Amino acid sequence: MPTRKQSPRKSGSEEVVEVVRPSDSAVEPQHQPALSRFIEAVRKAVNAALDLADAAADAVTKAVRKGA
């Protein structure tokens, strides 16, 4: 998003305002959304694996308590 920078120059009674745009290097690369989607997919997969491990641990815990 461009930012506004006030210039010290004045033209008559009006102030001159320059619009400062980010350089090309400051703009996010085009592959950033793909990387974000990949990271989100990995996060979801890890959460699913942790949920599965939690359910398995609960099942084992209940089986041990019934057997003891």
C-alpha contacts under 8 A as a table, 3 or more apart, distances in Angstrom:
res1	aa1	res2	aa2	distance
1	M	21	R	7.32
1	M	22	P	7.71
2	P	19	V	6.57
2	P	20	V	5.78
2	P	21	R	4.75
2	P	22	P	6.76
3	T	19	V	6.14
3	T	20	V	5.46
3	T	21	R	6.65
4	R	17	V	7.02
4	R	18	E	6.30
4	R	19	V	4.89
4	R	20	V	6.00
5	K	17	V	6.29
5	K	18	E	5.56
5	K	19	V	6.15
5	K	20	V	6.49
6	Q	15	E	7.97
6	Q	16	V	6.94
6	Q	17	V	4.88
6	Q	18	E	6.16
7	S	10	K	7.69
7	S	15	E	7.69
7	S	16	V	6.01
7	S	17	V	5.71
7	S	18	E	6.39
8	P	16	V	7.89
9	R	15	E	7.02
9	R	16	V	6.29
10	K	13	S	7.00
10	K	14	E	6.07
10	K	15	E	4.73
10	K	16	V	5.67
11	S	14	E	5.33
11	S	15	E	6.12
11	S	16	V	6.64
12	G	15	E	7.91
22	P	25	S	7.95
22	P	26	A	5.84
22	P	27	V	6.92
23	S	26	A	5.33
23	S	27	V	6.89
24	D	27	V	5.41
25	S	28	E	7.71
28	E	32	Q	6.78
29	P	32	Q	5.72
30	Q	33	P	7.03
31	H	34	A	5.33
31	H	35	L	6.35
32	Q	35	L	5.09
32	Q	36	S	6.18
33	P	36	S	4.98
33	P	37	R	6.18
34	A	37	R	5.09
34	A	38	F	6.19
35	L	38	F	5.02
35	L	39	I	6.16
36	S	39	I	5.15
36	S	40	E	6.12
37	R	40	E	5.07
37	R	41	A	6.14
38	F	41	A	5.08
38	F	42	V	6.25
39	I	42	V	5.12
39	I	43	R	6.12
40	E	43	R	5.01
40	E	44	K	6.20
41	A	44	K	5.13
41	A	45	A	6.19
42	V	45	A	5.04
42	V	46	V	6.13
43	R	46	V	5.18
43	R	47	N	6.17
44	K	47	N	5.06
44	K	48	A	6.13
45	A	48	A	5.07
45	A	49	A	6.20
46	V	49	A	5.06
46	V	50	L	6.17
47	N	50	L	5.08
47	N	51	D	6.13
48	A	51	D	5.08
48	A	52	L	6.20
49	A	52	L	5.07
49	A	53	A	6.15
50	L	53	A	5.01
50	L	54	D	6.03
51	D	54	D	5.05
51	D	55	A	6.20
52	L	55	A	5.15
52	L	56	A	6.19
53	A	56	A	5.04
53	A	57	A	6.09
54	D	57	A	5.08
54	D	58	D	6.21
55	A	58	D	5.11
55	A	59	A	6.24
56	A	59	A	5.06
56	A	60	V	6.20
57	A	60	V	5.14
57	A	61	T	6.04
58	D	61	T	5.04
58	D	62	K	6.12
59	A	62	K	5.21
59	A	63	A	6.16
60	V	63	A	5.06
60	V	64	V	6.14
61	T	64	V	5.20
61	T	65	R	6.21
62	K	65	R	5.12
62	K	66	K	6.23
63	A	66	K	5.24
63	A	67	G	6.21
64	V	67	G	5.11
64	V	68	A	6.06
65	R	68	A	5.26
